[in-house]
């Protein structure tokens, strides 16, 4: 299905994957009225984790930014699976970004900016959001980044 938003995604050279299967006992998206609460997604690409490890130790900021963009592709795939189209996204309300990083590493916002900037490129002002960029000791599957979101949708 080709839509305005998906055409914009394609023009950026991004191909949305098949929605990733949950890695535990949860659902990828919960809809409550006209809000979507999106579970955290990892940077999985064709079944493989992109740039696993700890940022500041085995992963560079640039590699973590690449992983954050992969997370956004997976997040959008989950949203499209829930709504049938990304054109029903009214706006991204909040993004939560988690960066597995060394003690003393302080560039979590720089890593998650890659995700925020990509959403703004795709959705314009509707992609701008409130956000947290948090450093953590480790993430599931040894991922360097995990991203969750709250999204407002049109009826």
C-alpha positions in Angstrom: 0.0 0.0 0.0 1.5 3.3 -1.1 0.6 6.3 0.9 1.9 9.9 1.3 4.0 9.0 4.4 5.3 5.7 2.9 6.3 7.6 -0.3 8.3 10.0 1.9 9.9 7.1 3.7 10.8 5.5 0.4 12.3 8.8 -0.9 14.6 8.7 2.1 15.9 5.2 1.1 14.2 3.4 4.0 12.3 0.2 3.5 9.9 -0.7 6.4 10.5 -4.3 7.5 7.9 -6.9 8.4 6.9 -5.9 12.0 9.3 -7.6 14.4 7.9 -10.4 16.6 7.6 -9.5 20.3 10.7 -10.7 22.2 8.6 -11.5 25.3 5.2 -11.5 26.9 3.8 -8.3 25.6 2.1 -6.8 22.5 3.9 -4.3 20.2 1.2 -1.7 20.3 -1.8 -0.9 22.6 -4.5 1.4 21.3 -6.4 3.4 23.9 -8.9 5.7 22.2 -6.9 7.7 19.7 -3.5 7.1 21.3 -1.0 4.3 20.6 1.3 3.2 23.2 4.2 1.5 21.4 6.4 -1.0 23.2 10.1 -0.6 23.0 11.7 -1.8 19.8 15.3 -3.0 19.2 17.5 -2.3 16.2 16.7 -5.6 14.5 17.3 -5.8 10.7 16.5 -9.1 8.9 16.6 -11.0 12.1 20.0 -9.6 13.2 20.8 -7.1 15.9 22.4 -4.0 14.4 25.6 -2.8 16.3 25.2 -4.8 19.5 27.1 -3.8 22.6 27.7 -0.8 24.8 28.1 2.7 23.5 31.4 4.2 24.5 33.0 0.7 24.7 32.2 -1.4 21.7 29.8 0.8 19.8 30.5 4.4 18.5 28.0 7.2 18.7 27.6 7.0 14.9 26.9 3.2 15.1 24.3 3.8 17.8 22.7 6.5 15.7 22.4 4.0 12.9 20.8 1.6 15.3 18.4 4.3 16.5 17.2 4.8 12.9 16.7 1.1 12.5 14.6 1.2 15.7 12.4 3.9 14.1 11.8 1.7 11.0 10.7 -1.2 13.3 8.5 1.2 15.3 6.8 2.5 12.1 6.3 -1.1 10.9 4.5 -1.9 14.1 2.3 1.3 13.8 1.5 0.5 10.2 0.5 -3.1 11.2 -1.9 -1.6 13.9 -3.4 1.1 11.8 -3.1 -0.2 8.2 -1.5 3.0 7.1 0.9 5.5 8.5 -1.2 8.4 7.1 -3.4 8.1 10.2 -0.6 9.3 12.5 -1.6 12.7 13.8 1.6 13.3 15.7 4.3 11.7 17.8 3.6 12.8 21.3 6.6 11.3 23.2 9.6 9.2 22.4 11.6 7.3 25.0 15.1 6.4 24.0 17.4 4.1 26.0 21.1 3.8 25.3 23.2 1.1 26.7 26.3 3.1 27.6 29.4 3.2 29.8 29.5 5.0 33.1 30.4 8.6 32.4 29.1 8.6 28.8 26.9 11.7 28.3 25.9 11.7 24.7 22.6 9.8 24.9 20.7 12.8 23.5 23.0 12.8 20.5 22.3 9.2 19.8 18.5 9.5 20.2 18.6 12.7 18.0 19.1 10.4 15.1 15.6 8.9 15.8 14.0 12.3 16.5 15.5 13.8 13.4 14.3 10.9 11.2 10.7 11.3 12.5 10.8 15.0 11.8 12.0 14.3 8.2 9.2 11.8 7.7 6.3 13.5 9.4 7.3 17.2 9.5 6.0 19.0 12.6 3.9 15.9 13.5 7.1 14.0 14.0 8.4 16.5 16.7 7.8 15.2 20.2 8.6 15.3 23.9 11.4 12.9 24.7 13.6 11.2 27.2 17.1 10.0 26.3 18.3 7.7 29.1 21.6 5.9 29.6 21.3 2.3 31.0 23.8 -0.4 31.9 22.4 -2.9 29.4 19.4 -3.6 27.1 17.7 -6.8 26.0 19.7 -9.0 23.6 22.7 -6.8 24.1 21.1 -4.0 22.0 22.8 -0.6 22.1 19.5 1.3 21.7 15.8 0.7 22.4 13.0 3.1 21.5 9.4 3.4 22.6 6.7 5.9 21.7 3.3 7.4 22.4 1.5 8.4 19.2 -1.8 10.3 18.6 -3.8 9.0 15.7 -6.7 10.2 13.6 -10.0 8.3 13.9 
